[in-house]
Amino acid sequence: MKKSISIIALSWAILFAQPGMKNQAVRAIRLENLKQNYLGETIRFLGAGSISVQGTLLDVTENSFIISEHGTPVPHTHANVDVIFIDPNFNDMLMVFGLGILGGAAGYLGIIIGHPDPDANMKGVISSLGAGLAGLVGFRAFYKPIKIDISGKTRE
């Protein structure tokens, strides 16, 4: 008896759940998190009329973003904006270069340890391959824009 009641209750919850709910409270929380975490960062988004907007985030109000465009604060409404992108900065590029250098050093040490008497050409080729591959992995991992969803959707 208890098992059948549990199965009925579970199926009832699954059938009448709201999987794609859009909630204003969730949107307000995401906007507040955007304000706390990314103030002063360069952001970009598609504004009204599918116009790309890019600038430094100065403030997030209840109805708009205040963005510095060419040194002038400009408000943009965020009513129809669902996604914001934070572009990578100089620190991210330094991380990519650091991984490339680390990969080159690992390739050099690997060829010295793994091969009894490597010649200069082999050291150069393996070091270059290690630096190139590590730089590529670092570029793919760290040098990409951060996508921030500010819509009120709780599930896709």
Secondary structure in CASP SS format (residue, H / E / C, confidence):
PFRMAT SS
TARGET T0000
AUTHOR 0000-0000-0000
METHOD secondary structure of the structure
MODEL  1
M C 1.00
K H 1.00
K H 1.00
S H 1.00
I H 1.00
S H 1.00
I H 1.00
I H 1.00
A H 1.00
L H 1.00
S H 1.00
W H 1.00
A H 1.00
I H 1.00
L H 1.00
F C 1.00
A C 1.00
Q C 1.00
P C 1.00
G C 1.00
M C 1.00
K E 1.00
N C 1.00
Q H 1.00
A H 1.00
V H 1.00
R H 1.00
A H 1.00
I H 1.00
R H 1.00
L H 1.00
E H 1.00
N H 1.00
L H 1.00
K H 1.00
Q H 1.00
N H 1.00
Y H 1.00
L C 1.00
G C 1.00
E C 1.00
T E 1.00
I E 1.00
R E 1.00
F E 1.00
L E 1.00
G C 1.00
A H 1.00
G H 1.00
S H 1.00
I C 1.00
S E 1.00
V E 1.00
Q E 1.00
G E 1.00
T E 1.00
L E 1.00
L E 1.00
D E 1.00
V E 1.00
T C 1.00
E C 1.00
N C 1.00
S E 1.00
F E 1.00
I E 1.00
I E 1.00
S E 1.00
E E 1.00
H C 1.00
G C 1.00
T E 1.00
P E 1.00
V E 1.00
P E 1.00
H E 1.00
T E 1.00
H C 1.00
A C 1.00
N C 1.00
V C 1.00
D C 1.00
V E 1.00
I E 1.00
F E 1.00
I E 1.00
D C 1.00
P C 1.00
N C 1.00
F H 1.00
N H 1.00
D H 1.00
M H 1.00
L H 1.00
M H 1.00
V H 1.00
F H 1.00
G H 1.00
L H 1.00
G H 1.00
I H 1.00
L H 1.00
G H 1.00
G H 1.00
A H 1.00
A H 1.00
G H 1.00
Y H 1.00
L H 1.00
G H 1.00
I H 1.00
I H 1.00
I H 1.00
G H 1.00
H C 1.00
P C 1.00
D C 1.00
P C 1.00
D C 1.00
A H 1.00
N H 1.00
M H 1.00
K H 1.00
G H 1.00
V H 1.00
I H 1.00
S H 1.00
S H 1.00
L H 1.00
G H 1.00
A H 1.00
G H 1.00
L H 1.00
A H 1.00
G H 1.00
L H 1.00
V H 1.00
G H 1.00
F H 1.00
R H 1.00
A H 1.00
F H 1.00
Y C 1.00
K C 1.00
P C 1.00
I E 1.00
K E 1.00
I E 1.00
D E 1.00
I C 1.00
S C 1.00
G C 1.00
K E 1.00
T C 1.00
R C 1.00
E C 1.00
END
